[in-house]
Amino acid sequence: MSLAQVDQTWRYYYPEFKENAGNNLYFRLENNNFVKNNEYFGNYIEGYTLMGYTAQPSLVYYAGSRLRIKAGVHVIQFSGMNEFTEVLPTFSIHTKLTDKLDLIMGGLKGDIHHRLIEPLFDPENQYTRPIENGFQFVYTSDKLWLDTWVDWEQFIFLGDDKPEKFTAGLSTEFTLTKPESDFSLSIPGQLVATHLGGQISNYSERMQSLANLATGLKMSYDIGEGFIRDIGIATYFATYHDLTAQSGWDFTNGNAIYPVAEVNYKYGTLMTGFWRAHNFLAPKGNSIFQSTSNYQPGYYTEYRNLITSKLSFTKTFMKQIKFSAMVETYYDVPASQFDYSYGINLVFTPNFFISKVKFD
């Protein structure tokens, strides 16, 4: 149960590691066809529509039971454009260091899989910046799940007139109850830090280092295999910190509280929450939660009060074909402003076995 962010891993296509596929070579296609229409009318973010597809053909090779190599190309095509919006080479090495600890270098298991709340990390990044490159450690046990990573977004050479950019993150969840219990109680912890600058760059703008933290308490109850699967509540406490005091705003710290309730049913999730923030910024988060506008220079509101809701529907036709739809609403209480968005996804992720390949 995700809580504070509807589980959207069905629209992501990072392949799970197969420990019984040693020496297997596959051709894999990862295709996501999407429509996302954002009807935003307030002062913080303008409305827009994303429509198109992503495709990532690749070769996947398992060098034994603990190492996988994946190489290919990732293309993005937004509808209405005559050429690919972006073409990116992809390369990833995934190593199982132990049964519980994984190391991923190159293309990461990123985006939605970080399990970050929407105010800290916008799920729409999957469309606008779908590839994270760097390194990542993922630890999974009965009591602790941990994901820590560095996403190197822009590399620089000596004398470049562009800045170095990277994002570092940590996402954890510690479960206090026994795995076999129907009732679950856990403590999440999240950190997202962004840096823009670089000592060897001739970039003339001021350096920025911003950080967001979040923690709280999550409770859920597993009902069973009927129409309603489980219910849960959670409260997150989030903070904002300008580590260099160079953001351009008069405030360098902020905070927020985000209580949510969630029901998972047979075909998806219904979630509602209340976001109350004071001087809050999050460079990677959804702009609709921020205290500043992403399109009106200088626009700022000290306090934000936002009622949120989400309803998702998912249908798996077969393991490699998944359809999903989601409606989201955001009501700005002080401004009496109602914004909403809706979207659909069709994800196709087939694997084709090519051959057994051994190496010395």
N, C-alpha and C positions, 0 to 999 in steps of 0.2 A: 504494500500500500504506500503510495508516494506522498500524499497529503501536501497541500499548498502548491502543487503542480500536478496536473493530470498526467498520468502515465502515458507517454507518447512514444515508447520504444518500438511500438509496432510500425512506426513510419521511419525508423532508422535501420541501417542495414550493415552494421558492423558484424561480421560473421563470428559466431561463437567458436571457441577452440575445440577441435575434435582430437582427443588424445588417442583414439584408436585408428587414426588415419595416417600413421607413419609411412613415409616415402610416397604418399599419394600426391599426384599433380592434378589440379582442377582448373577449368575455366569457369569464372564466376562473373555474373552480370548483376549489378545493383542498380535498379531503376526506380525512381520515385517521381510519379506524375502528380502535380499538385495545383490546387486553386486556393488562394487565401485572400479574402476580401475584408479589408479593415475599414469600417465606417466610423471614423474618428472625426469629431467636430469641435473638440475643445482646444485649449491653448497650449497643450503639452506635446502633441504629436498630430500630424496631419493624416488624413485618410489616404489609403493607397491600396492597390491590388497587385498581388504576386500570382502569376500564372505561368506554368511551364513544366519543365522536367529536368531531372538530373540523371545521368547515366555514368556508371563506372565499370567498364569491362576490365578484368584483371586476371592474371595467373596467380594461383595460390598453391604453394608447395609446403608440405609437412616434412621437415628434415628430422625424422624420428618422432617421438611422442611428446616432445617438450619445446619444439621450435617450429614456427611457421613464418614463411616469407610470402609477402603479397606485393605484387607490382602491377601497375596499370595506369589508366588515365581517367580523370574525372572531368566531365563536361556539364555545363549548365546552359540551358536554353530557355530564355524567357519568351513567352508568346508575343508576337509582334515585332521581333527583331530578326533581321535577315541572316545573322550569323551567330555562332555560339557566344554567349555572354562571357564565358570563362572556360579555359581549357587548362587543366592542372595535372602534372604528373603526380602519381601517388606511389609511395613505397613504404612498407611497414614490416617490421620484425617483431613478432610476438613470442616471448619466451616465458614458459612456466618455470620460474625459479624454484618453487616448491608447489605442493598441492594447493596451497592457499594464496601464494604470492605470484603475481604476474608482472612482467616488465614489458612495456610496449615502447618502441622507438620508431620515429618516422611518423606516419599517419596514425593518429591516436583513436582510441575508443572514446569519442568526445561528445560534445553537444548534450543531447538529452540524457545520455548515459551518466553524466556527472551527477544527476539527481539534485540539481540546484533549484531553488525556488525562483519563480518567474521574475520577481523584482531584482534579483541578482544576476540572472542569466536568461535572456530571451530565447525561447525555443525557436523563434523565427531565424536565428542565426544559422540554422540548418540550411536555409535557402540562400541567405545573403553571404554567408561565409562557411561553407559546408565542410572544409578540410582543416583540421587542427594538426599542426606538425610540431614535434618536439620529443618529449619523453614522458612516460607515465608509469606509475606503480599502482596496482590494484590488489587489495588484500580482502579476502572473503573468508569468514568463519561463521560459526553459529551465533556468536555474540557481537562481532565487529565486522562492519564493511567500511573500507577506506579506499579513497581514490585521490591521488595527488599527482599533479601534472604541471608541466610548463609548455605553453603553446607559443612558439617563436613566430610572430606574425610578420616581422620585417627585419631582415638582416642588413647590416651596413658595413662598408669598407671605410678605411681611413680617408677622411676628406669628403665623404658623401654629404650632400646637402639635404638629405632626408633623415628622419629620426629612427632610432632603434625602437621597435615595439615588441612587447611580449606580455603575456598574461600568465600568472601563476595561480594555481588553485588547489584547494584541499576540501574534500567533501567526505564526511564520516557519518556513521550511524551506529550507536552502541545500544544493543538490545538488552533490557534489564530482565526480561521474562524468559522462560524456557522455550526452546523452539517448538515443542509439541503442544504448547498451550494455545487455546483459541484466543485468549486475550494477549495483546502485545503492547508493551510499553518501551519506548526507546527515546534516546537523546540524540538529535542530529547536530552536527557542527559543520559550518560552511565558511570558506574564505575564498574571495576572489580579489586578486591584486593586479592592477594594470600599470605598466611603466611605458613612458614615452620620453626618449632622450638619447643618451649615448655619448660617452666621453670622446670618441674619435670622430664624431660627426660635426660638420659645419652647420648643422641645422640651427637657424637663428632664433626660433621660438623657445620659450621657457620649458624646462623639463617638468614632467608631471609624474607623480606616483600616487595612485589612488587605491584605496582598499575598502572592501566591504566584508563584514562578518555577520553571521547569523547562527543562532542556536535556539533551542526551545525544548518542547516536550510533545511527543506523539503517542496517541493511544488508539488502538483499533481492536475490533472484535470480529472474528471469523464466524459467520453465520452458517455457512455450509455451501452446498452445490445447487441451491434453488435459484430463483430469479434474482434475489438480493444475496450477494456473496459476502460482503463485509461492510462495516461502517466504522468511521473513525473521526477523531477530532485532533487538532494540533494547534499550538501557538508558537509562533516564531518571533524572536526579538532580533532585529537587524540594526547594524550601525554602518556609518559612512565616515571615512577618515581621509583627509587630504594630507599626505605625509610630507609634502614639500611646500604646502601653502601657495601653490602656483596654478590653481584651477581657474582663477579669474573671478571667483565669487567671494563675497565677504565672509562666508562661513567656511570653516575647515572640518567641522564634525557634524554629524546628524544621527538620527535614530528613527526606528519604526517598530511597530508591533503588528502582527498579522495572524489573528486567530482564524481558523478555517474548520469546516466540517465537510465530510466526504462520504458518499455512498457508492460503492462499486456494485454494479448489477451485471447480469449475464452478458450484456453487450457493450459495456463501457462504464463511464463514471459520471456522477453528478457531484459538483463541488461548489461551495459558496464560502465567501470570506469577507473580512473587513480589514482594509489597509489604512492604518493611521501613521503618518510620517511627519517628521519635523526636520527640515533642512537635509533632505535625503537625495543623494546622487548615487548612481551605479552605472558605470560606463558600459557594462555588458548586459544590463538588465533592460526589461521592457520600458520604453520611455514614458508610458502612460502612468507609471508609478512614481515618477521623479518629481522633485520640487521645482525643476527648471524645464523650460521648453527646448525641444530639439530643433525648432525651426523659427522661433521668434527670439532674436538676440536680446539678452537682458531680462527676459520674462522670468519671474520668480514668484513662488508662493511659499510662505514659511511653513504652513501646515497643510497636509493633504489628508482627505477623508474619502475613501473609495470603497464602494461595495462591489465585490466581484462575484461572478458565477460562471461555471463552465459545464457543458454537457457534451459528452463524447459518445460515439457509436463506432464499434469496430466489428468487422466480419472477416474471418479467415476462410477463404475458399479452399485453399490447400496451404501447406507449410510455406510455399514460396510466393503466394498471392494473397495480399491483405488489402482490404478496403477500410477506410475510416472517414468519419465526418465529425466536425466539432463546431459548436456555437459558444461564443464567449461574450459576456456583457460586463461593462464597467460603468458604474454610476458615481459621478463626482457629486458628493452631497452638498458642499457649500455652493457650488456653481449650478446645481440642479441640471447637470449635463449627463445625458445617457449616450454612451458609445458602445458599439458592438462589432463583432467580427464573426465570420463563418468560413469554413473551408472543408475541402475534401482531399483525400490522398488515395492513390492506388499504387501500391508498392509491389514490385516483381523482383525476386532475388533467387534465380535458379543457379544451381551448381551442376557442372558437367564434368564427370570424371574423365580424365585423359589417359593416364597411364601410371604405373608404378615406376619410380625413378630412384635409383640408389646412387650414392656418391661415396668416394673413398675418403 
